[in-house]
Amino acid sequence: MKFNKTILNSGLRVIMVPMADNPSVTVLVMVEAGSKYESKKQNGISHFLEHMVFKGTPRRPKASDISRELDSVGAQYNAFTTQEFTGYYAKAASVRLDQILDIVGDMYMNPLFEESEITKEKGVIIEEIRMYNDLPQRHVHELLSELMFGDQPAGWSVLGTEDNIKSFNRTDFVNYRKDHYVSSATTVLVAGSFDEKETLSKIEKIFASVVTNPKKSKLSVIEDQKEPGIKTLYKETDQTHLVIAVRTFPIDDERMPAMTVLTTLLGGGMSSRLFTKMRDELGICYYIRASHDPFTDHGDLNISAGVDNARVEEAIREIINQCKILTNDLVGADELKKVKDYISGTTLLELETSESRAEYCGFQEILKKKIDTPEEFMKKVEAVTIDDVKALARQIFVDKGLDMAIIGKFKDPTIFKPYLHFK
């Protein structure tokens, strides 16, 4: 995969990802603004602002003006907010590039933030918060963040609190945007079939007035855990949802390729160790997955599952046991090859579309300020050895970095303490 990066005089970054003869093109604008950049009083404003960008500009005064124009060209469009960045994108047929670039650029550069729209959107976001709180398989991850990081940005919900949402006004959005939606924190990505020179010229014009103020920084994450932690939330559910996690490292750590192998070995695909043991052999769950979530200044490996209420202790013991095995036994050569082939195959499949290639480059640019092509990434994965996997397992599967969150019919977290240890 090829890409070209240009830094404009303003400091704004432009990344072009050409895909010859591709029928679609994606425009993605990403900014280093997420919940980690918020104060306690501001928590939730990054996500709320994302919603407000779709509510109108001077040229397109109503939300329906934006959606109607995008729908009229058959575009797919949306936005997302995370702890460390917000993204706005539109995808359409390649011949529609000029239109979607103009719309996305206009939204990003010129949001109105009308008080009447802010008031209406408060109700929408509060319902979004309540919706996700009613999904235990998702909410349990927020419970885990609260446990791992406590009362600091990494421990807060990206969506914020209902009280905060109700309190925001137009001045809050204007000031937050002025602090964070600046040129040096903004990356414009275009992926698909297009003329790079012409597109770069259009981007320069559309983003000519981008704010060039210095970017406001975020607080560093504080990690000071000394023993396993457990947090439970009582809820009348037909199954228990749990997530077990260990602390790892930031995204630019040189152990990332080994972490990709280890995570995939545990929970990547239906032949992974956890899926085979927990679902195929024990029949204890429907879903079981492992994922590594790295950020700029911390990371965690988490294993999540929804299990029979009567078999929670058994599930915890087996998940911990599968992790312990990796610290004691070497992975076989055939299994290591299978895992690497799986990573290679899924990586290529995940990059078939223009939006996936834009996101692939954008996430790395924002979090690492450096983009590894899929070929470079796979070369590093191929270099991972059996000893690398065992050494990494011994580094991360330690009691002092171990945490577990549970949503189900349990009020006393201490009942799980005997099972939550690697020693």
VEXDREN-811789 format. One record per residue (C-alpha): residue number from 1; residue in three letters; x, y, z. Coordinates in nm, 4 decimals, m for minus. Example, Ala and Ser with C-alpha at 12.3 -4.5 7.8 and 13.67 -1.06 7.14 Angstrom:
BEGIN
DOKE   pos   code          u          v          w
DOKE     1    ALA     1.2300    m0.4500     0.7800
DOKE     2    SER     1.3670    m0.1060     0.7140
//
This chain:
BEGIN
DOKE   pos   code          u          v          w
DOKE     1    MET     0.0000     0.0000     0.0000
DOKE     2    LYS     0.1295     0.3446    m0.0934
DOKE     3    PHE     0.0571     0.6795     0.0647
DOKE     4    ASN     0.1886     1.0334     0.0355
DOKE     5    LYS     0.2041     1.2786     0.3257
DOKE     6    THR     0.2224     1.6567     0.2894
DOKE     7    ILE     0.2441     1.9156     0.5668
DOKE     8    LEU     0.0971     2.2481     0.4608
DOKE     9    ASN     0.2395     2.5838     0.5711
DOKE    10    SER    m0.0318     2.6046     0.8347
DOKE    11    GLY     0.0893     2.2784     0.9904
DOKE    12    LEU    m0.2153     2.0832     0.8708
DOKE    13    ARG    m0.1254     1.7321     0.7535
DOKE    14    VAL    m0.2638     1.5846     0.4312
DOKE    15    ILE    m0.2328     1.2133     0.3567
DOKE    16    MET    m0.3196     1.0752     0.0140
DOKE    17    VAL    m0.3778     0.7013    m0.0281
DOKE    18    PRO    m0.4106     0.6270    m0.4018
DOKE    19    MET    m0.6081     0.3180    m0.5110
DOKE    20    ALA    m0.5932     0.2879    m0.8892
DOKE    21    ASP    m0.9303     0.2359    m1.0589
DOKE    22    ASN    m1.1107     0.2101    m0.7245
DOKE    23    PRO    m1.4800     0.2972    m0.7701
DOKE    24    SER    m1.5047     0.4859    m0.4401
DOKE    25    VAL    m1.3225     0.7627    m0.2583
DOKE    26    THR    m1.3211     0.8494     0.1116
DOKE    27    VAL    m1.2561     1.1852     0.2746
DOKE    28    LEU    m1.1646     1.1612     0.6427
DOKE    29    VAL    m1.0737     1.4540     0.8675
DOKE    30    MET    m0.9234     1.3609     1.2021
DOKE    31    VAL    m0.8355     1.5856     1.4937
DOKE    32    GLU    m0.6498     1.5211     1.8153
DOKE    33    ALA    m0.9462     1.5961     2.0385
DOKE    34    GLY    m1.1095     1.3336     2.2569
DOKE    35    SER    m1.2085     1.2668     2.6144
DOKE    36    LYS    m0.8462     1.2623     2.7331
DOKE    37    TYR    m0.8241     1.6315     2.6453
DOKE    38    GLU    m1.1183     1.7206     2.8687
DOKE    39    SER    m1.1429     1.8424     3.2277
DOKE    40    LYS    m1.3902     1.6801     3.4654
DOKE    41    LYS    m1.6357     1.9622     3.3983
DOKE    42    GLN    m1.5865     1.9246     3.0212
DOKE    43    ASN    m1.6195     1.5461     3.0119
DOKE    44    GLY    m1.8344     1.4548     2.7121
DOKE    45    ILE    m1.7845     1.7761     2.5147
DOKE    46    SER    m1.5592     1.6159     2.2485
DOKE    47    HIS    m1.8357     1.3713     2.1572
DOKE    48    PHE    m2.1105     1.6348     2.1850
DOKE    49    LEU    m1.9128     1.8649     1.9543
DOKE    50    GLU    m1.8895     1.5815     1.7022
DOKE    51    HIS    m2.2696     1.5731     1.6921
DOKE    52    MET    m2.2941     1.9503     1.6554
DOKE    53    VAL    m2.0667     1.9582     1.3489
DOKE    54    PHE    m2.3506     1.7874     1.1588
DOKE    55    LYS    m2.6083     2.0488     1.2666
DOKE    56    GLY    m2.5338     2.3199     1.0133
DOKE    57    THR    m2.2907     2.5703     0.8653
DOKE    58    PRO    m2.3472     2.9181     0.7163
DOKE    59    ARG    m2.3676     2.7627     0.3683
DOKE    60    ARG    m2.5768     2.4678     0.4865
DOKE    61    PRO    m2.7768     2.6126     0.7781
DOKE    62    LYS    m2.9724     2.3009     0.8767
DOKE    63    ALA    m2.8733     1.9433     0.9550
DOKE    64    SER    m3.1112     1.8344     0.6801
DOKE    65    ASP    m2.9185     2.0478     0.4286
DOKE    66    ILE    m2.6044     1.8468     0.5010
DOKE    67    SER    m2.7702     1.5054     0.5081
DOKE    68    ARG    m2.9807     1.5734     0.1985
DOKE    69    GLU    m2.6777     1.6795    m0.0041
DOKE    70    LEU    m2.4757     1.3780     0.1034
DOKE    71    ASP    m2.7689     1.1420     0.0439
DOKE    72    SER    m2.8222     1.2935    m0.3023
DOKE    73    VAL    m2.4849     1.1563    m0.4155
DOKE    74    GLY    m2.5331     0.8193    m0.2436
DOKE    75    ALA    m2.2645     0.8896     0.0142
DOKE    76    GLN    m2.1963     0.6964     0.3312
DOKE    77    TYR    m2.1019     0.9316     0.6130
DOKE    78    ASN    m2.0588     0.9440     0.9869
DOKE    79    ALA    m1.8226     1.0484     1.2653
DOKE    80    PHE    m1.6604     0.8953     1.5723
DOKE    81    THR    m1.5044     1.0117     1.8966
DOKE    82    THR    m1.2510     0.8237     2.1083
DOKE    83    GLN    m1.0267     0.9060     2.4010
DOKE    84    GLU    m0.7626     1.0649     2.1778
DOKE    85    PHE    m0.9225     1.1736     1.8508
DOKE    86    THR    m1.2390     1.2620     1.6623
DOKE    87    GLY    m1.3003     1.1777     1.2974
DOKE    88    TYR    m1.5469     1.2948     1.0309
DOKE    89    TYR    m1.5820     1.1083     0.7035
DOKE    90    ALA    m1.7800     1.0658     0.3850
DOKE    91    LYS    m1.7437     0.8001     0.1169
DOKE    92    ALA    m1.8912     0.8160    m0.2317
DOKE    93    ALA    m1.8271     0.7265    m0.5940
DOKE    94    SER    m1.4910     0.8636    m0.7091
DOKE    95    VAL    m1.6585     1.1150    m0.9421
DOKE    96    ARG    m1.8225     1.2740    m0.6344
DOKE    97    LEU    m1.4948     1.3593    m0.4592
DOKE    98    ASP    m1.5249     1.7358    m0.5039
DOKE    99    GLN    m1.8708     1.7389    m0.3449
DOKE   100    ILE    m1.7943     1.5275    m0.0393
DOKE   101    LEU    m1.4623     1.7076     0.0167
DOKE   102    ASP    m1.6453     2.0406     0.0106
DOKE   103    ILE    m1.9162     1.9179     0.2510
DOKE   104    VAL    m1.6856     1.7522     0.5038
DOKE   105    GLY    m1.4477     2.0478     0.4914
DOKE   106    ASP    m1.7332     2.2945     0.5401
DOKE   107    MET    m1.8672     2.0992     0.8383
DOKE   108    TYR    m1.5265     2.0814     1.0017
DOKE   109    MET    m1.4328     2.4432     0.9403
DOKE   110    ASN    m1.7632     2.6265     0.9889
DOKE   111    PRO    m2.0030     2.4709     1.2435
DOKE   112    LEU    m2.2765     2.7082     1.3606
DOKE   113    PHE    m2.3296     2.5760     1.7155
DOKE   114    GLU    m2.6769     2.7267     1.7355
DOKE   115    GLU    m2.8203     2.7243     2.0878
DOKE   116    SER    m3.1524     2.5808     1.9706
DOKE   117    GLU    m2.9737     2.2854     1.8101
DOKE   118    ILE    m2.7545     2.2355     2.1174
DOKE   119    THR    m3.0648     2.2164     2.3351
DOKE   120    LYS    m3.2286     1.9576     2.1088
DOKE   121    GLU    m2.9132     1.7483     2.0805
DOKE   122    LYS    m2.8793     1.7243     2.4589
DOKE   123    GLY    m3.1783     1.4919     2.4618
DOKE   124    VAL    m3.0311     1.2817     2.1818
DOKE   125    ILE    m2.6990     1.2314     2.3606
DOKE   126    ILE    m2.8602     1.1559     2.6951
DOKE   127    GLU    m3.0594     0.8810     2.5242
DOKE   128    GLU    m2.7382     0.7567     2.3639
DOKE   129    ILE    m2.5774     0.7341     2.7092
DOKE   130    ARG    m2.8772     0.5422     2.8442
DOKE   131    MET    m2.8821     0.3116     2.5427
DOKE   132    TYR    m2.5215     0.2060     2.5929
DOKE   133    ASN    m2.5713     0.1678     2.9678
DOKE   134    ASP    m2.8447    m0.0831     2.8827
DOKE   135    LEU    m2.5958    m0.2899     2.6779
DOKE   136    PRO    m2.3940    m0.4767     2.9420
DOKE   137    GLN    m2.1472    m0.6239     2.6915
DOKE   138    ARG    m2.0446    m0.2655     2.6090
DOKE   139    HIS    m2.0978    m0.0976     2.9454
DOKE   140    VAL    m1.8701    m0.3484     3.1172
DOKE   141    HIS    m1.5742    m0.1955     2.9308
DOKE   142    GLU    m1.6543     0.1475     3.0751
DOKE   143    LEU    m1.6720    m0.0155     3.4170
DOKE   144    LEU    m1.3261    m0.1578     3.3536
DOKE   145    SER    m1.1877     0.1859     3.2614
DOKE   146    GLU    m1.3278     0.3313     3.5837
DOKE   147    LEU    m1.1542     0.0547     3.7778
DOKE   148    MET    m0.8193     0.0800     3.5985
DOKE   149    PHE    m0.7829     0.4578     3.5858
DOKE   150    GLY    m1.0216     0.6036     3.8405
DOKE   151    ASP    m1.0985     0.9747     3.8433
DOKE   152    GLN    m0.8803     1.0857     3.5529
DOKE   153    PRO    m0.9637     1.1279     3.1829
DOKE   154    ALA    m0.8710     0.7700     3.0883
DOKE   155    GLY    m1.1243     0.6505     3.3446
DOKE   156    TRP    m1.4127     0.8670     3.2234
DOKE   157    SER    m1.6729     0.7803     2.9634
DOKE   158    VAL    m1.6188     0.9311     2.6188
DOKE   159    LEU    m1.9900     1.0154     2.6195
DOKE   160    GLY    m1.9660     1.2125     2.9441
DOKE   161    THR    m2.2276     1.2364     3.2182
DOKE   162    GLU    m2.5897     1.3417     3.1890
DOKE   163    ASP    m2.5275     1.6401     3.4179
DOKE   164    ASN    m2.2405     1.7621     3.2009
DOKE   165    ILE    m2.4415     1.7202     2.8820
DOKE   166    LYS    m2.7220     1.9288     3.0277
DOKE   167    SER    m2.4791     2.2066     3.1288
DOKE   168    PHE    m2.2999     2.2731     2.7973
DOKE   169    ASN    m2.3707     2.5924     2.6051
DOKE   170    ARG    m2.2485     2.7530     2.2833
DOKE   171    THR    m1.9549     2.9272     2.4517
DOKE   172    ASP    m1.8267     2.5916     2.5792
DOKE   173    PHE    m1.8173     2.4507     2.2260
DOKE   174    VAL    m1.6580     2.7597     2.0729
DOKE   175    ASN    m1.3823     2.7686     2.3362
DOKE   176    TYR    m1.3117     2.3950     2.3243
DOKE   177    ARG    m1.2934     2.4005     1.9459
DOKE   178    LYS    m1.0568     2.7004     1.9534
DOKE   179    ASP    m0.8250     2.5118     2.1905
DOKE   180    HIS    m0.8168     2.1813     2.0049
DOKE   181    TYR    m0.9409     2.2059     1.6438
DOKE   182    VAL    m0.6163     2.3633     1.5267
DOKE   183    SER    m0.4010     2.3026     1.2212
DOKE   184    SER    m0.1186     2.1134     1.3924
DOKE   185    ALA    m0.3706     1.8675     1.5400
DOKE   186    THR    m0.5657     1.8123     1.2170
DOKE   187    THR    m0.5085     1.5504     0.9474
DOKE   188    VAL    m0.7025     1.5346     0.6205
DOKE   189    LEU    m0.7006     1.1958     0.4486
DOKE   190    VAL    m0.8229     1.1046     0.1006
DOKE   191    ALA    m0.8218     0.7421    m0.0142
DOKE   192    GLY    m0.9379     0.5976    m0.3439
DOKE   193    SER    m0.9043     0.6895    m0.7108
DOKE   194    PHE    m0.8400     1.0621    m0.7619
DOKE   195    ASP    m0.5954     1.3188    m0.8932
DOKE   196    GLU    m0.3566     1.3926    m0.6070
DOKE   197    LYS    m0.2304     1.7303    m0.7291
DOKE   198    GLU    m0.5773     1.8709    m0.7911
DOKE   199    THR    m0.7106     1.7346    m0.4635
DOKE   200    LEU    m0.4247     1.8807    m0.2610
DOKE   201    SER    m0.4912     2.2210    m0.4147
DOKE   202    LYS    m0.8593     2.1994    m0.3194
DOKE   203    ILE    m0.7758     2.0947     0.0365
DOKE   204    GLU    m0.5445     2.3946     0.0716
DOKE   205    LYS    m0.8300     2.6265    m0.0273
DOKE   206    ILE    m1.0982     2.4621     0.1862
DOKE   207    PHE    m0.8794     2.4586     0.4982
DOKE   208    ALA    m0.7010     2.7906     0.4337
DOKE   209    SER    m0.8517     2.9564     0.7405
DOKE   210    VAL    m0.7862     2.6708     0.9843
DOKE   211    VAL    m0.6871     2.8010     1.3281
DOKE   212    THR    m0.3095     2.7957     1.3818
DOKE   213    ASN    m0.3077     2.8442     1.7592
DOKE   214    PRO    m0.0854     2.6130     1.9676
DOKE   215    LYS    m0.2578     2.2870     2.0589
DOKE   216    LYS    m0.3727     2.2447     2.4192
DOKE   217    SER    m0.2123     1.9309     2.5639
DOKE   218    LYS    m0.3644     1.6495     2.7674
DOKE   219    LEU    m0.2687     1.5186     3.1112
DOKE   220    SER    m0.0519     1.2079     3.1216
DOKE   221    VAL    m0.2176     0.8909     3.2450
DOKE   222    ILE    m0.1234     0.7894     3.5987
DOKE   223    GLU    m0.0916     0.4165     3.6657
DOKE   224    ASP    m0.0172     0.3057     4.0191
DOKE   225    GLN    m0.1695    m0.0388     4.0650
DOKE   226    LYS    m0.0160    m0.2802     4.3169
DOKE   227    GLU    m0.2631    m0.5720     4.3304
DOKE   228    PRO    m0.5526    m0.7195     4.1308
DOKE   229    GLY    m0.8643    m0.5038     4.1143
DOKE   230    ILE    m1.2294    m0.6068     4.0824
DOKE   231    LYS    m1.5386    m0.3957     4.0133
DOKE   232    THR    m1.8942    m0.5268     3.9866
DOKE   233    LEU    m2.2253    m0.3731     3.8836
DOKE   234    TYR    m2.5428    m0.5501     3.9887
DOKE   235    LYS    m2.7898    m0.5947     3.7064
DOKE   236    GLU    m3.0710    m0.8423     3.6462
DOKE   237    THR    m2.9270    m1.0111     3.3383
DOKE   238    ASP    m2.9717    m1.3572     3.1885
DOKE   239    GLN    m2.5949    m1.3921     3.1535
DOKE   240    THR    m2.2923    m1.2363     3.3199
DOKE   241    HIS    m2.0691    m1.0083     3.1145
DOKE   242    LEU    m1.7097    m0.9841     3.2252
DOKE   243    VAL    m1.3836    m0.8400     3.1020
DOKE   244    ILE    m1.0409    m0.9306     3.2373
DOKE   245    ALA    m0.7528    m0.6987     3.1526
DOKE   246    VAL    m0.3825    m0.6470     3.2108
DOKE   247    ARG    m0.1852    m0.3267     3.1661
DOKE   248    THR     0.0484    m0.3158     2.8676
DOKE   249    PHE     0.2183    m0.0246     2.6878
DOKE   250    PRO     0.1648     0.2625     2.4393
DOKE   251    ILE     0.1171     0.2145     2.0664
DOKE   252    ASP     0.4727     0.3135     1.9706
DOKE   253    ASP     0.6327     0.0398     2.1856
DOKE   254    GLU     0.8642    m0.1952     1.9966
DOKE   255    ARG     0.6779    m0.4946     2.1440
DOKE   256    MET     0.3619    m0.4171     1.9461
DOKE   257    PRO     0.4196    m0.6898     1.6813
DOKE   258    ALA     0.4653    m0.9516     1.9539
DOKE   259    MET     0.1512    m0.8189     2.1248
DOKE   260    THR    m0.0438    m0.8592     1.8012
DOKE   261    VAL     0.0676    m1.2217     1.7811
DOKE   262    LEU    m0.0089    m1.2931     2.1471
DOKE   263    THR    m0.3534    m1.1299     2.1318
DOKE   264    THR    m0.4449    m1.3160     1.8137
DOKE   265    LEU    m0.3234    m1.6437     1.9564
DOKE   266    LEU    m0.5519    m1.5968     2.2561
DOKE   267    GLY    m0.8652    m1.4602     2.0918
DOKE   268    GLY    m0.8325    m1.4044     1.7181
DOKE   269    GLY    m1.0705    m1.6207     1.5171
DOKE   270    MET    m1.2652    m1.9381     1.5866
DOKE   271    SER    m0.9498    m2.1494     1.6149
DOKE   272    SER    m0.7938    m1.9279     1.8830
DOKE   273    ARG    m0.7158    m2.0785     2.2213
DOKE   274    LEU    m0.9886    m1.8983     2.4115
DOKE   275    PHE    m1.2606    m1.9691     2.1534
DOKE   276    THR    m1.1637    m2.3350     2.1281
DOKE   277    LYS    m1.1515    m2.3865     2.5052
DOKE   278    MET    m1.4357    m2.1671     2.6266
DOKE   279    ARG    m1.6920    m2.2218     2.3502
DOKE   280    ASP    m1.6060    m2.5429     2.1697
DOKE   281    GLU    m1.4882    m2.7517     2.4654
DOKE   282    LEU    m1.6662    m2.6059     2.7688
DOKE   283    GLY    m1.9738    m2.4585     2.6006
DOKE   284    ILE    m1.9590    m2.1792     2.8567
DOKE   285    CYS    m2.0185    m1.8745     2.6363
DOKE   286    TYR    m2.1398    m1.7494     2.3007
DOKE   287    TYR    m1.8824    m1.4735     2.2591
DOKE   288    ILE    m1.5241    m1.4635     2.3803
DOKE   289    ARG    m1.2679    m1.2233     2.2413
DOKE   290    ALA    m0.9294    m1.0735     2.3156
DOKE   291    SER    m0.8154    m0.7318     2.2012
DOKE   292    HIS    m0.5253    m0.4987     2.2627
DOKE   293    ASP    m0.6119    m0.1306     2.3010
DOKE   294    PRO    m0.2992     0.0869     2.2788
DOKE   295    PHE    m0.2999     0.4654     2.3171
DOKE   296    THR    m0.0286     0.7313     2.3156
DOKE   297    ASP     0.0619     0.6831     2.6821
DOKE   298    HIS    m0.0850     0.3529     2.7986
DOKE   299    GLY    m0.2422     0.0296     2.6798
DOKE   300    ASP    m0.4302    m0.2782     2.7951
DOKE   301    LEU    m0.4963    m0.6316     2.6777
DOKE   302    ASN    m0.8550    m0.7258     2.7571
DOKE   303    ILE    m1.0511    m1.0483     2.7302
DOKE   304    SER    m1.4295    m1.0191     2.7322
DOKE   305    ALA    m1.7045    m1.2788     2.7451
DOKE   306    GLY    m2.0714    m1.3302     2.8216
DOKE   307    VAL    m2.1144    m1.6449     3.0325
DOKE   308    ASP    m2.3765    m1.8502     3.2146
DOKE   309    ASN    m2.4566    m1.6878     3.5502
DOKE   310    ALA    m2.3879    m2.0174     3.7259
DOKE   311    ARG    m2.0450    m2.0675     3.5664
DOKE   312    VAL    m1.8755    m1.7313     3.6203
DOKE   313    GLU    m1.6072    m1.8638     3.8560
DOKE   314    GLU    m1.5275    m2.1437     3.6117
DOKE   315    ALA    m1.4972    m1.8933     3.3269
DOKE   316    ILE    m1.2616    m1.6679     3.5233
DOKE   317    ARG    m1.0401    m1.9612     3.6219
DOKE   318    GLU    m1.0119    m2.0834     3.2634
DOKE   319    ILE    m0.9368    m1.7406     3.1133
DOKE   320    ILE    m0.6635    m1.6852     3.3723
DOKE   321    ASN    m0.5324    m2.0361     3.3084
DOKE   322    GLN    m0.5048    m1.9761     2.9336
DOKE   323    CYS    m0.2946    m1.6670     3.0056
DOKE   324    LYS    m0.0759    m1.8541     3.2540
DOKE   325    ILE    m0.0057    m2.1273     3.0001
DOKE   326    LEU     0.1595    m1.8697     2.7760
DOKE   327    THR     0.3946    m1.7687     3.0566
DOKE   328    ASN     0.5080    m2.1282     3.1152
DOKE   329    ASP     0.4959    m2.3117     2.7819
DOKE   330    LEU     0.6403    m2.2277     2.4445
DOKE   331    VAL     0.3999    m2.1870     2.1541
DOKE   332    GLY     0.4404    m2.4548     1.8884
DOKE   333    ALA     0.5906    m2.3619     1.5529
DOKE   334    ASP     0.2785    m2.4698     1.3605
DOKE   335    GLU     0.0485    m2.2637     1.5806
DOKE   336    LEU     0.2739    m1.9597     1.5527
DOKE   337    LYS     0.2681    m1.9890     1.1726
DOKE   338    LYS    m0.1101    m2.0236     1.1728
DOKE   339    VAL    m0.1464    m1.7092     1.3830
DOKE   340    LYS     0.0858    m1.5086     1.1580
DOKE   341    ASP    m0.1005    m1.6256     0.8473
DOKE   342    TYR    m0.4284    m1.5254     1.0121
DOKE   343    ILE    m0.2943    m1.1763     1.0883
DOKE   344    SER    m0.1652    m1.1382     0.7333
DOKE   345    GLY    m0.4907    m1.2525     0.5762
DOKE   346    THR    m0.7218    m1.0458     0.7946
DOKE   347    THR    m0.5038    m0.7367     0.7550
DOKE   348    LEU    m0.5333    m0.7530     0.3766
DOKE   349    LEU    m0.9088    m0.8175     0.3887
DOKE   350    GLU    m0.9617    m0.5268     0.6272
DOKE   351    LEU    m0.7904    m0.2910     0.3817
DOKE   352    GLU    m1.0036    m0.3651     0.0758
DOKE   353    THR    m1.2044    m0.0432     0.0937
DOKE   354    SER    m1.1159     0.3224     0.0657
DOKE   355    GLU    m1.2497     0.4085     0.4126
DOKE   356    SER    m1.0504     0.1308     0.5778
DOKE   357    ARG    m0.7269     0.2567     0.4196
DOKE   358    ALA    m0.7999     0.6134     0.5253
DOKE   359    GLU    m0.8637     0.4986     0.8830
DOKE   360    TYR    m0.5575     0.2729     0.8830
DOKE   361    CYS    m0.3319     0.5672     0.7995
DOKE   362    GLY    m0.5215     0.8186     1.0096
DOKE   363    PHE    m0.5147     0.6205     1.3332
DOKE   364    GLN    m0.1395     0.5708     1.3069
DOKE   365    GLU    m0.0699     0.9314     1.2124
DOKE   366    ILE    m0.2685     1.0641     1.5072
DOKE   367    LEU    m0.1384     0.8192     1.7668
DOKE   368    LYS     0.2198     0.7579     1.6473
DOKE   369    LYS     0.2982     1.0415     1.4059
DOKE   370    LYS     0.4353     0.7624     1.1880
DOKE   371    ILE     0.2638     0.5251     0.9458
DOKE   372    ASP     0.3785     0.1684     0.8909
DOKE   373    THR     0.2438     0.0237     0.5670
DOKE   374    PRO     0.0765    m0.3187     0.5924
DOKE   375    GLU     0.3863    m0.4666     0.4313
DOKE   376    GLU     0.6133    m0.3097     0.6940
DOKE   377    PHE     0.3794    m0.4181     0.9717
DOKE   378    MET     0.3682    m0.7798     0.8504
DOKE   379    LYS     0.7469    m0.7906     0.8192
DOKE   380    LYS     0.7675    m0.7060     1.1897
DOKE   381    VAL     0.5031    m0.9666     1.2728
DOKE   382    GLU     0.6902    m1.2323     1.0762
DOKE   383    ALA     1.0020    m1.1557     1.2822
DOKE   384    VAL     0.8243    m1.2393     1.6113
DOKE   385    THR     0.9682    m1.5566     1.7647
DOKE   386    ILE     0.8313    m1.8180     2.0021
DOKE   387    ASP     1.0587    m1.6785     2.2734
DOKE   388    ASP     0.9257    m1.3252     2.2100
DOKE   389    VAL     0.5703    m1.4400     2.2831
DOKE   390    LYS     0.6672    m1.6155     2.6060
DOKE   391    ALA     0.8791    m1.3217     2.7243
DOKE   392    LEU     0.5938    m1.0785     2.6594
DOKE   393    ALA     0.3443    m1.3035     2.8369
DOKE   394    ARG     0.5675    m1.3063     3.1455
DOKE   395    GLN     0.5942    m0.9282     3.1370
DOKE   396    ILE     0.2212    m0.8529     3.1177
DOKE   397    PHE     0.0499    m1.1415     3.2966
DOKE   398    VAL     0.1365    m1.0261     3.6477
DOKE   399    ASP    m0.0934    m0.9761     3.9442
DOKE   400    LYS    m0.0167    m0.6084     4.0020
DOKE   401    GLY    m0.1560    m0.5144     3.6600
DOKE   402    LEU    m0.4590    m0.7447     3.6628
DOKE   403    ASP    m0.8175    m0.6107     3.6676
DOKE   404    MET    m1.1669    m0.7473     3.6157
DOKE   405    ALA    m1.5061    m0.5827     3.5677
DOKE   406    ILE    m1.8354    m0.7723     3.5882
DOKE   407    ILE    m2.1978    m0.6849     3.5157
DOKE   408    GLY    m2.4475    m0.9391     3.6445
DOKE   409    LYS    m2.6265    m1.0626     3.9544
DOKE   410    PHE    m2.3353    m0.9999     4.1900
DOKE   411    LYS    m2.3033    m0.7314     4.4571
DOKE   412    ASP    m1.9874    m0.8379     4.6403
DOKE   413    PRO    m1.6717    m0.8203     4.4251
DOKE   414    THR    m1.4616    m0.9957     4.6910
DOKE   415    ILE    m1.6174    m1.3341     4.6089
DOKE   416    PHE    m1.4087    m1.3391     4.2910
DOKE   417    LYS    m1.0806    m1.2485     4.4586
DOKE   418    PRO    m0.9613    m1.6100     4.5026
DOKE   419    TYR    m0.9718    m1.6663     4.1262
DOKE   420    LEU    m0.8085    m1.3438     4.0087
DOKE   421    HIS    m0.4364    m1.4101     4.0215
DOKE   422    PHE    m0.1618    m1.5501     3.7996
DOKE   423    LYS     0.0660    m1.6811     4.0744
//
